Amino acid sequence: MQEAWLQLQCPACSVTWEEHVSDLRAPDTPFDCDDCGTERSLSEFMRTARDLEVLQEFTDA
């Protein structure tokens, strides 16, 4: 199995970072930015539509 890294971006402060997909939960899980503390669903932190698709593929399996 290949490793998958997702690009995340805080919708409030625009900080970007990467996370290993296996370290993340379902897209509707509450998630917060370490930089500014904004809490929203994890799906709102996905930087691209493709990142969200990959997360959904891994959590649906």
C-alpha positions as a Python dict, from the first residue, in 0.01 Angstrom:
ca = {
    (1, 'M'): (0, 0, 0),
    (2, 'Q'): (125, 346, -87),
    (3, 'E'): (145, 620, 169),
    (4, 'A'): (-95, 908, 115),
    (5, 'W'): (-34, 1259, 238),
    (6, 'L'): (-309, 1518, 227),
    (7, 'Q'): (-273, 1893, 203),
    (8, 'L'): (-471, 2086, 461),
    (9, 'Q'): (-537, 2458, 486),
    (10, 'C'): (-710, 2638, 770),
    (11, 'P'): (-1018, 2819, 637),
    (12, 'A'): (-969, 3096, 894),
    (13, 'C'): (-596, 3176, 903),
    (14, 'S'): (-485, 3010, 573),
    (15, 'V'): (-196, 2819, 734),
    (16, 'T'): (-113, 2510, 525),
    (17, 'W'): (37, 2176, 625),
    (18, 'E'): (33, 1806, 535),
    (19, 'E'): (-104, 1510, 728),
    (20, 'H'): (-73, 1139, 668),
    (21, 'V'): (-418, 1010, 570),
    (22, 'S'): (-401, 727, 825),
    (23, 'D'): (-369, 989, 1103),
    (24, 'L'): (-702, 1150, 1011),
    (25, 'R'): (-1063, 1053, 1080),
    (26, 'A'): (-1385, 1083, 879),
    (27, 'P'): (-1446, 1408, 685),
    (28, 'D'): (-1732, 1514, 914),
    (29, 'T'): (-1521, 1479, 1231),
    (30, 'P'): (-1456, 1803, 1424),
    (31, 'F'): (-1100, 1923, 1361),
    (32, 'D'): (-910, 2227, 1485),
    (33, 'C'): (-619, 2435, 1360),
    (34, 'D'): (-313, 2420, 1584),
    (35, 'D'): (-224, 2775, 1481),
    (36, 'C'): (-542, 2972, 1546),
    (37, 'G'): (-775, 2723, 1719),
    (38, 'T'): (-1053, 2739, 1459),
    (39, 'E'): (-1272, 2429, 1482),
    (40, 'R'): (-1470, 2302, 1185),
    (41, 'S'): (-1535, 1970, 1017),
    (42, 'L'): (-1222, 1806, 880),
    (43, 'S'): (-1357, 1832, 525),
    (44, 'E'): (-1336, 2212, 545),
    (45, 'F'): (-959, 2187, 601),
    (46, 'M'): (-892, 1989, 282),
    (47, 'R'): (-693, 2210, 49),
    (48, 'T'): (-821, 2056, -274),
    (49, 'A'): (-1118, 1851, -387),
    (50, 'R'): (-878, 1565, -460),
    (51, 'D'): (-753, 1568, -99),
    (52, 'L'): (-1114, 1531, 16),
    (53, 'E'): (-1172, 1245, -231),
    (54, 'V'): (-867, 1058, -102),
    (55, 'L'): (-976, 1106, 260),
    (56, 'Q'): (-1323, 975, 176),
    (57, 'E'): (-1175, 671, -3),
    (58, 'F'): (-964, 581, 301),
    (59, 'T'): (-1237, 634, 558),
    (60, 'D'): (-1503, 447, 356),
    (61, 'A'): (-1284, 138, 331),
}
